[in-house]
Every structure is written in structure tokens, then in C-alpha cells.
Amino acid sequence: MGLTKAQAAGLADTAVSAGSYGSATAIPAITVDAQGRITAASTNAISAGGETDSIFQNPATATGNITVGTNKNGLVAGPFSMATYTLTVPSGSTFTVV
């Protein structure tokens, strides 16, 4: 079920700019109101470095040493470059590359 042109024209504008949010190296942050309308949208860079129990999306390049938190899990999906940095995975933790 769609809206008629008159119904669509009656919708109030939001503060969100038309376009795409997120990419292979950034994730979108989206706010939705009670009527299901997107009222805010932004793009946030994925940062790899420091203690983590995070998921990194491809392609990801470490920007510093990475330590998986004790009894935590890290996951990278796709190509991942550590360059000259160190990946530390303590006992009880995992780091998976898929």
C-alpha cells in the first residue's frame, strides 16, 4: 500500500538530507520517530584500535594496537590489515576472521 501524491505532498519535511549513509568503512546512525519516520541520520567512521569486543567490517585497517577484552569476542568480516600493530587475544577471548 502506497501513498497518493496528495498524501505524500502532505508529509512534513524532516531534518534528514536525502542520500546514502554509511559505507564499507563507516556505519550509519539513524533515529526513527514513533511514526516510523527517519528524523536524524549520520555516518560514523569505524575505528580499530584499543581494547575491543567489536565487529570490524571490510576493509578495515588497524590504527593502533588491538587488545580483545578479557572474556570478550572480536570479529572481522573481510580483509583486515594490522600493518605493524599488535593484536592481543587473552585467554578466554576470541578473535575471528571470516
VMD Tcl script that draws the C-alpha trace (Angstrom):
set ca {
  {0.00 0.00 0.00}
  {1.50 3.29 -1.02}
  {0.64 6.93 -0.59}
  {-1.15 9.01 -3.14}
  {0.69 12.07 -4.47}
  {-1.53 14.28 -2.31}
  {-0.76 12.23 0.81}
  {2.97 12.24 0.09}
  {2.91 16.00 -0.51}
  {1.27 16.43 2.91}
  {4.13 14.78 4.79}
  {6.19 17.23 6.83}
  {9.87 17.51 5.94}
  {12.39 16.16 8.44}
  {15.89 17.42 9.17}
  {17.39 14.49 7.25}
  {19.06 15.14 3.90}
  {18.21 12.75 1.08}
  {21.10 10.43 0.28}
  {23.03 7.37 1.39}
  {24.52 6.97 4.85}
  {27.34 4.56 5.72}
  {29.88 2.77 3.54}
  {32.33 -0.13 3.64}
  {34.37 1.77 6.22}
  {31.63 3.69 8.07}
  {28.34 2.82 9.72}
  {25.08 4.79 9.67}
  {23.41 6.08 12.84}
  {19.67 6.53 12.30}
  {16.94 7.92 14.59}
  {13.32 6.91 13.91}
  {10.27 8.60 15.48}
  {7.09 6.90 16.72}
  {5.51 7.19 13.26}
  {8.43 5.33 11.66}
  {9.97 8.40 10.02}
  {13.72 8.88 9.96}
  {14.35 12.10 11.87}
  {18.15 12.05 12.05}
  {20.90 10.27 10.12}
  {24.67 10.46 10.18}
  {27.71 8.39 9.24}
  {30.28 7.25 11.81}
  {33.77 6.01 10.99}
  {34.77 2.56 12.17}
  {37.82 2.84 14.40}
  {40.11 -0.10 15.10}
  {42.48 0.29 17.99}
  {42.43 -0.16 21.75}
  {40.54 -2.78 23.78}
  {37.65 -4.27 21.88}
  {34.81 -6.72 21.77}
  {33.85 -5.24 18.43}
  {32.99 -6.25 14.90}
  {35.03 -4.68 12.11}
  {33.68 -4.58 8.56}
  {35.73 -4.87 5.40}
  {38.04 -3.39 4.52}
  {39.39 -2.45 7.94}
  {42.87 -1.26 8.81}
  {44.09 -1.13 12.39}
  {45.01 2.36 13.54}
  {46.83 1.10 16.63}
  {47.44 -1.99 18.73}
  {44.28 -4.02 19.39}
  {43.60 -5.96 22.58}
  {40.49 -8.11 22.75}
  {38.96 -7.61 26.22}
  {39.25 -10.48 28.69}
  {36.45 -12.98 28.04}
  {35.30 -10.87 25.09}
  {34.99 -11.63 21.38}
  {36.29 -9.73 18.36}
  {35.22 -10.37 14.77}
  {36.39 -9.03 11.43}
  {34.41 -9.61 8.24}
  {36.52 -9.29 5.13}
  {40.07 -8.04 4.58}
  {41.79 -6.78 7.72}
  {45.23 -5.19 7.93}
  {47.22 -4.99 11.16}
  {50.16 -3.25 9.42}
  {52.88 -3.00 12.12}
  {50.44 -3.11 15.04}
  {49.90 -5.94 17.54}
  {46.74 -7.99 18.09}
  {46.49 -9.39 21.64}
  {43.91 -12.08 22.42}
  {43.98 -13.08 26.12}
  {42.95 -16.48 27.44}
  {39.16 -16.82 27.41}
  {38.78 -14.41 24.50}
  {38.45 -14.99 20.74}
  {39.18 -13.03 17.57}
  {37.57 -14.46 14.43}
  {38.23 -13.54 10.79}
  {35.51 -14.51 8.29}
}
mol new
graphics top color blue
foreach p $ca { graphics top sphere $p radius 0.5 }
foreach p [lrange $ca 0 end-1] q [lrange $ca 1 end] { graphics top cylinder $p $q radius 0.2 }
display resetview
